[in-house]
Amino acid sequence: MATGTAVDVVMPQMGVSVSEGTITKWLKQAGDQVEADETLLEISTDKVDTEVPSPASGVVTEILVPEGQTVDVGTVLARIGGEAPAAETAAAAPAPPEPQGERPEPDAAPSEPAPAPAAPEPAPAAAQAAPTPAEPDDATTNGKAFVSPVVARIAGEHGVDPSKVPGTGTGGRVTKRDILAFIEGGEQTSITAREPAEAVAAPAPAAPPPPAAPPAPAAPVPAAAPTPATVAGQEQAAPGAGETLEPMSAMRRGIAEHMRRSLDTSAHVTSAIEVDMTNVVGVRGKVKREFEQAYGVNPTYLAFVARATVDTLRDYPYVNGELRDGQIVTRTYVNLGFAVELADGKGLIVPVVKNAETLNLLGMAKGIADIAARARNKQLLPDDVAGGTFTITNPGGYGTFHGTPVISQPQAAILGTYAIVKRPWVITDHDGTDSIAIRSMMNLTLTYDHRLIDGALAGRFLRDLRERLQTWGESDY
Amino acid sequence: MPEMTYLQAISDGLRQEMRRDKRVFVIGEDVGVYGGAFKVTLGFQEEFGSWRVIDAPLSETAIMGGATGAALMGLRPVAEMQFADFVSCAWDHLVTVAAKQRWRVGTPVPIVLRLPSGGGFSGGPFHSQNPESSFAHIPGLKCVCPSTPEDAKGLIISAIEDPSPVLFFEHKHLYRRIKGEVPEERYTVPIGKARIHHEGTDATVVTWGAMVYTAEEASSQVDASIEIVDLRSVMPWDKQAVLDSVRKTSKVLVLHEDTRTGGFGGEIAATIAEEAFEDLDAPVRRIAAPDTPVPFSPALEKAFIPQVDDVVRGLRELVEY
């Protein structure tokens, strides 16, 4: 029972630089009871995918933003408790589905897609079985308007509007079989009929509100990053021959925006240095067994490099610093970010090992393994990707020996680590004799913001980092 | 493979285990000289002697107490209640002592309690009940309810092997009515694993015991493809098998002969709602006996126990929903 005052559910702020989020899934529908702190919906932002708990207990009276839609932080997504929405609900919603929808839609299933230009085969039947919005009496709403959970899910997955599907269930309800047949029928139609069907199948089936001018966020939204709304819009050009269109995920849009903004912000310069890793290779070979057996963690080369980097950063606070509002920020701590590719290969995330200056080699190896695993399994919390002060990216796993990474804003630099390869290398004996030896060599790059860091400083940083790695002793942790 | 009745299969499994394992013994009212009220242990006393086939006094409390003590001392008692209904007399030993023992002090309590249960023959309120849900609710006890001769033999052997007290609900209506091929050799059927009695795509019936056959007959009268999941064990129950079937058909009918309120069907329906909500295309339905004692009058008993027609009606409504 809806009692008391309504509580608004708003798009949460999932990190300082996040200005919007996409609703990926409603776990409750209008009319459902929800408990405080029970998961109400799932959202996707350019930082993390996460669940949003309900701020209060009560009945979900209204769902104002359908699945697939991207809205600004602070936008009201749903209301809990209070009076059930009356007929003016649609008008009151900040992002109304379709102004011409006369009847308030009590169900939050992806509703009201853009009118399909040419609905596939079953269209006539659909029109016939379509609900008559003029009769809001009980019998009607109980039949066609009700969408069962499985139908809602399938509709969401395929971007189909259930009200367009001819229903054969009780009171004309759309059954699971109906919607599956509808989808199958759509896919079996001829090539020409197929294109509009695919346009409808874009992951934001809900009628996109005309891309209303967003309340200018701090970071300008680049025009180059189309929102799903424009993808699903009718005006979207059809793909050319041999092309397919795929909407950008929230994460992909976030990456696109961030990379462009970083290049527009920082004066990127890259310096590289060759490091003789033979000592590290030897030490790692000795401690690997112990680490794995006693602690269950693999002491990766990355952990060694990270450990040496943190020590070196202490002597070069600008490299661990930031330009903020015309002032230079330096720190007594290092929050070390690591670029991690997602398991599906469709994105990149930079989780952060906090207070890396407090970690020895074992702690660093464990910290990296932990965040990398959680990043791949999408279990990161918003805090895990916030607050980085320096980043390491490791494309060397694929054998590359050089690169020019882009700085993660608002940091001042990013270290790139590359493949360790055995090379003939000139070494000088203690008595001054030169000889050619086979050494395990690795390149490191430091890409830095020349506004803050000069080339000489970067060079000294890389020199010291190299020195630490080349002289790594067995007892160094 | 020889063909056996449900009753013969239980008897066969029990006899094989007694021959194989000297720790196994039988205790109950009239199980020895008379061979048991339903003749499951006919001939056992001749073969195994009166020390291993014990005629107990008319006291379920004594039978259960004796079985608990014997199990604690390392034996493997198979105790028979003449009718499942009488197990209430043994409640304290079973629920307070036997069920808790393994969790309290870690000692195994390998008791099998054979419980002839179910109605359909005008047995009246004291000889017809299906009290499985009362015991499924007691942590520490396991409850199995086989429906076929093959499962009855495999499950009685699993129950004897199990370190926990296992309540073996054998449906009296199936004793001589159901026949099937049963392997001659020793085998086990895992406790807690369901069996797909009949595969289908349009709706699922989750049931156990004699109701498996009611569901089977009903589904043959419905113009749809019905999947029948025979749980075989009520505790632990095979949640995965049920959820898998629900994900396939999206429509579920839970059917049991026990009374409705607090019956085990409620647990199954609630689990489906919690874990497969997004796969449902219709509300989960239950068909069970009404919340009354089992009536004696044949006409009333027929109205009480879910009949094929009831299930047909329920399935039709579900399929058409």
Boltz contact constraints between the chains, C-beta under 6 A:
constraints:
  - contact:
      token1: [A, 148]
      token2: [B, 281]
      max_distance: 6.0
  - contact:
      token1: [A, 149]
      token2: [B, 277]
      max_distance: 6.0
  - contact:
      token1: [A, 149]
      token2: [B, 278]
      max_distance: 6.0
  - contact:
      token1: [A, 149]
      token2: [B, 280]
      max_distance: 6.0
  - contact:
      token1: [A, 150]
      token2: [B, 250]
      max_distance: 6.0
  - contact:
      token1: [A, 150]
      token2: [B, 279]
      max_distance: 6.0
  - contact:
      token1: [A, 150]
      token2: [B, 280]
      max_distance: 6.0
  - contact:
      token1: [A, 150]
      token2: [B, 281]
      max_distance: 6.0
  - contact:
      token1: [A, 153]
      token2: [B, 278]
      max_distance: 6.0
  - contact:
      token1: [A, 169]
      token2: [B, 321]
      max_distance: 6.0
  - contact:
      token1: [A, 170]
      token2: [B, 321]
      max_distance: 6.0
  - contact:
      token1: [A, 175]
      token2: [B, 281]
      max_distance: 6.0
  - contact:
      token1: [A, 176]
      token2: [B, 250]
      max_distance: 6.0
  - contact:
      token1: [A, 176]
      token2: [B, 281]
      max_distance: 6.0
